[in-house]
Amino acid sequence: MINMIIDKFNSMEEKTKKILKYGIIFSCFVCILAIFVLITYQFNSIPDLFYIGLSTLRLGIFFIVEFIICAIAIDTIKNP
């Protein structure tokens, strides 16, 4: 199963790979920002920071999954 996914990523068009790479990098920056907000919550104990950090972390993880799924879908549509 994992070999099939790796083969799918390796056979993608270069343009799709580039968009996927930059999308995952952007999503990781969003997750890192969320971690910094959650660390700030640990020191200040402001409840709003917790909810902002948690929501931002969920958003970053959602973006990672979305970029991967959309890259696979676009590649499948382009190369049936």
Secondary structure, DSSP 8 states (H G I E B T S, - for coil): -HHHHHHHHHTS-HHHHHHHHHHHHHHHHHHHHHHHHHHHHHHH--HHHHHHHHHHHHHHHHHHHHHHHHHHHHHHHH--
